[in-house]
Amino acid sequence: MKDVKIFYFPTCPYCIKAKRAVEELKEENPAYRAITINWVNEHKDVALAEQYDYYYVPSVFYGEEKLYEASPSHSYEDIRENIRRAFDVIRA
């Protein structure tokens, strides 16, 4: 399995929702538990974050492929559904 990265800011409300969504999805679907996520804090790993093409956080990458980038208009349900879709791509 390729490396899964989720770029985030610790105080970002969308990122907090994304972490909650990941926990819920892994609890609901045991197959998702096999997905290991490298949570990349942009404040601490700026050099790594600069290697990826995104504007908003959270952003989910599978290897070099961006699977999801949040938008300020996204609700919790939007974030959760997009992370679920990303998990399905990763498991395929």
KEKE-3310 file (N, C-alpha, C; in steps of 0.2 Angstrom, whole numbers, plus 5000, padded with zeros to 4 digits):
npx = (5004:5003:5010:4999:4994:4988:4987:4986:4981:4983:4973:4963:4946:4940:4950:4949:4936:4939:4948:4939:4930:4938:4941:4928:4924:4934:4930:4917:4919:4928:4938:4944:4952:4965:4971:4984:4988:4998:4998:5001:5007:5006:5013:5024:5030:5035:5043:5040:5027:5027:5030:5019:5004:4992:4979:4970:4967:4959:4970:4970:4982:4987:5001:5007:4996:4982:4968:4958:4953:4949:4936:4932:4918:4913:4904:4903:4897:4901:4915:4917:4911:4919:4931:4928:4926:4940:4946:4940:4946:4959:4959:4956)
npy = (4994:5011:5026:5035:5051:5064:5081:5094:5107:5110:5117:5119:5120:5112:5102:5096:5090:5081:5072:5067:5061:5051:5043:5038:5032:5022:5014:5010:5003:4989:4986:4998:5000:4995:5004:5015:5030:5045:5058:5074:5088:5104:5115:5110:5102:5109:5108:5096:5098:5108:5101:5096:5098:5108:5119:5120:5113:5100:5089:5075:5063:5050:5042:5051:5056:5067:5064:5070:5087:5098:5111:5128:5128:5115:5104:5094:5082:5082:5082:5070:5061:5062:5058:5045:5041:5042:5033:5021:5021:5019:5007:4999)
npz = (5000:4996:5003:5014:5016:5027:5026:5038:5050:5067:5074:5065:5061:5051:5049:5062:5061:5051:5057:5066:5058:5051:5062:5065:5053:5053:5064:5060:5049:5047:5037:5034:5044:5042:5035:5036:5042:5039:5048:5043:5050:5045:5051:5058:5048:5036:5025:5019:5017:5007:4996:4990:4980:4985:4992:5003:5019:5028:5017:5007:5002:4992:4990:4978:4973:4974:4984:4990:4994:5006:5007:5011:5011:5015:5024:5039:5035:5021:5022:5028:5019:5008:5013:5015:5002:4998:5006:5000:4987:4991:4996:4985)
capx = (5000:5006:5009:4993:4996:4983:4990:4982:4983:4980:4967:4958:4940:4939:4954:4946:4931:4942:4950:4933:4927:4943:4940:4921:4924:4937:4926:4911:4921:4935:4943:4947:4957:4971:4974:4989:4988:5003:4995:5007:5006:5010:5017:5030:5034:5034:5047:5036:5020:5029:5031:5013:5000:4985:4978:4966:4967:4964:4971:4972:4986:4989:5007:5008:4989:4978:4961:4953:4955:4943:4934:4928:4911:4912:4901:4906:4895:4905:4921:4916:4910:4925:4936:4926:4928:4947:4947:4938:4951:4965:4958:4955)
capy = (5000:5017:5031:5040:5057:5070:5087:5097:5112:5107:5121:5120:5116:5106:5096:5092:5086:5076:5067:5063:5057:5045:5038:5035:5027:5016:5011:5007:4998:4986:4986:5004:5000:4993:5010:5019:5037:5049:5065:5079:5095:5109:5120:5107:5099:5114:5106:5091:5101:5112:5096:5094:5104:5109:5125:5120:5108:5094:5087:5068:5061:5043:5042:5058:5058:5070:5061:5075:5093:5102:5118:5131:5127:5109:5103:5088:5077:5083:5080:5062:5057:5063:5054:5038:5039:5042:5026:5016:5021:5017:5000:4996)
capz = (5000:4996:5009:5014:5020:5027:5029:5043:5055:5073:5076:5059:5062:5046:5051:5068:5058:5047:5062:5069:5052:5051:5068:5065:5048:5055:5069:5057:5043:5049:5032:5034:5050:5039:5031:5040:5040:5041:5048:5043:5053:5041:5055:5060:5043:5031:5019:5016:5014:5001:4990:4988:4977:4988:4995:5009:5023:5026:5011:5008:4997:4992:4986:4975:4970:4979:4983:4993:4997:5009:5005:5017:5011:5016:5030:5042:5031:5015:5024:5030:5013:5004:5016:5014:4995:4997:5009:4995:4982:4994:4997:4979)
cpx = (5004:5005:5003:4995:4990:4987:4984:4985:4980:4974:4962:4952:4938:4944:4952:4941:4934:4944:4944:4930:4932:4941:4933:4921:4928:4934:4920:4913:4928:4940:4947:4953:4964:4975:4978:4989:4994:5000:5001:5004:5010:5014:5023:5034:5033:5037:5043:5030:5021:5030:5025:5009:4993:4985:4975:4968:4961:4964:4973:4976:4987:4995:5007:5001:4985:4971:4956:4957:4949:4942:4931:4921:4908:4909:4904:4904:4899:4912:4921:4915:4916:4931:4935:4928:4936:4949:4946:4943:4957:4965:4957:4961)
cpy = (5006:5021:5035:5045:5062:5076:5091:5103:5110:5111:5122:5116:5111:5100:5092:5088:5080:5070:5063:5059:5050:5040:5035:5030:5021:5011:5007:5002:4995:4986:4992:5005:4998:4999:5014:5026:5041:5056:5070:5086:5100:5114:5117:5104:5103:5111:5101:5094:5105:5107:5094:5100:5104:5116:5125:5113:5106:5092:5080:5066:5053:5042:5050:5060:5061:5067:5066:5081:5097:5108:5121:5130:5120:5108:5096:5082:5076:5080:5072:5058:5057:5059:5047:5036:5038:5035:5021:5016:5018:5009:4996:4993)
cpz = (5000:5002:5008:5019:5021:5030:5033:5047:5061:5075:5071:5061:5057:5047:5057:5066:5054:5052:5065:5064:5051:5056:5067:5059:5049:5060:5065:5052:5045:5044:5032:5039:5047:5035:5037:5038:5043:5042:5048:5045:5049:5045:5057:5054:5036:5025:5016:5013:5008:4995:4987:4985:4980:4991:5002:5012:5026:5019:5011:5001:4998:4987:4984:4973:4976:4978:4986:4996:5000:5006:5011:5017:5013:5023:5033:5037:5024:5016:5025:5023:5008:5007:5015:5007:4994:5000:5004:4990:4985:4995:4991:4976)
residu = (MET:LYS:ASP:VAL:LYS:ILE:PHE:TYR:PHE:PRO:THR:CYS:PRO:TYR:CYS:ILE:LYS:ALA:LYS:ARG:ALA:VAL:GLU:GLU:LEU:LYS:GLU:GLU:ASN:PRO:ALA:TYR:ARG:ALA:ILE:THR:ILE:ASN:TRP:VAL:ASN:GLU:HIS:LYS:ASP:VAL:ALA:LEU:ALA:GLU:GLN:TYR:ASP:TYR:TYR:TYR:VAL:PRO:SER:VAL:PHE:TYR:GLY:GLU:GLU:LYS:LEU:TYR:GLU:ALA:SER:PRO:SER:HIS:SER:TYR:GLU:ASP:ILE:ARG:GLU:ASN:ILE:ARG:ARG:ALA:PHE:ASP:VAL:ILE:ARG:ALA)
# end
